[in-house]
Amino acid sequence: MVCLVEFDTFSEEQRKEILQKIKTSPSLILLIGLMPLGILINIGGAFLGSIFLTVSGATLIFIQGMIVSTLILRRKRWKGILLLSVISLLGIFIYIPLFIH
C-alpha cells in the first residue's frame, strides 16, 4: 500500500522511467514475482494441509516486504521504518505455527 502511494507521488515521466527500469531488470522482476509465487505456494499448502508449504509461501511474501521496506527506507525514512516494523511484526506471526505444531 505504501509503495502504491509512493508511486502516485511521482510525475508521469518518473513513472515511465521506473516502469522501464523494472522491465529491464531481472532482479526487480523476481522481486515483484515473490508475492504471487508466495500466494500460490501458501494456497497449495493450505489445500494439502502442509504447514511447511504454507510457511514457505508466507516467507516469500515476508522477504518481499522486507526488501521493499528497505528500498523505501532510502527515500522516505519514516515510511520505511513504519513498513519495516509492521512487516517484522507480521513475520513473527508467520512462524508461530511451526512452534505450536
C-alpha positions in Angstrom: 0.0 0.0 0.0 2.8 2.4 0.9 4.5 1.6 -2.4 1.4 2.4 -4.4 1.0 5.7 -2.6 4.7 6.5 -3.1 4.4 5.6 -6.8 1.5 8.1 -7.2 3.6 11.0 -6.0 5.9 10.8 -9.0 5.4 12.7 -12.2 4.4 10.9 -15.4 8.0 10.9 -16.7 9.3 9.4 -13.5 6.7 6.7 -13.5 7.6 5.7 -17.1 11.3 5.7 -16.1 10.6 3.4 -13.1 8.5 1.1 -15.2 11.2 0.9 -17.9 13.8 0.2 -15.2 11.6 -2.7 -13.8 11.1 -4.1 -17.3 14.9 -4.3 -18.0 16.0 -5.5 -14.6 15.7 -9.3 -13.9 16.2 -8.8 -10.2 13.3 -6.4 -9.9 11.1 -8.7 -11.9 12.0 -11.5 -9.5 11.3 -9.2 -6.5 7.8 -8.5 -7.9 7.3 -12.2 -8.6 7.9 -13.2 -5.0 4.4 -12.2 -3.8 2.3 -14.1 -6.4 4.6 -17.2 -6.1 4.3 -17.0 -2.3 0.5 -16.7 -2.5 0.3 -19.8 -4.8 2.6 -21.8 -2.6 0.6 -20.7 0.5 -2.7 -21.7 -1.1 -1.3 -25.0 -2.2 0.0 -25.7 1.3 -3.5 -24.9 2.8 -5.2 -27.3 0.4 -2.7 -30.0 1.1 -2.6 -29.4 4.8 1.1 -28.8 4.7 2.4 -26.4 7.3 5.8 -26.4 5.6 4.3 -25.2 2.2 2.1 -22.6 3.9 5.0 -21.2 5.9 7.3 -21.3 2.8 4.8 -19.2 0.8 4.3 -16.8 3.6 8.1 -16.5 3.9 8.4 -15.4 0.2 5.8 -12.7 0.9 7.7 -11.7 4.0 11.0 -11.5 2.2 9.5 -9.2 -0.5 8.0 -7.0 2.2 11.4 -6.7 3.9 13.2 -5.8 0.7 10.6 -3.3 -0.4 10.7 -1.6 3.1 14.4 -1.2 2.9 14.1 0.3 -0.6 11.5 2.8 0.7 13.8 3.5 3.7 16.2 5.2 1.3 13.6 7.6 0.0 11.3 8.3 3.0 12.8 7.2 6.2 9.6 7.3 8.3 7.6 5.3 5.8 10.4 2.8 5.5 10.7 2.4 9.3 6.9 2.0 9.7 6.7 -0.6 6.9 9.7 -2.4 8.2 8.3 -2.6 11.8 4.9 -3.8 10.6 6.5 -6.4 8.3 8.7 -7.6 11.1 5.8 -7.9 13.5 3.8 -9.9 10.9 6.9 -12.0 10.2 6.9 -13.1 13.9 3.3 -14.4 13.4 4.3 -16.4 10.3 6.5 -18.8 12.3 4.1 -19.3 15.3 2.6 -22.4 13.6 6.0 -24.0 13.4 6.4 -23.7 17.2 2.9 -24.8 18.0 2.9 -27.8 15.7 
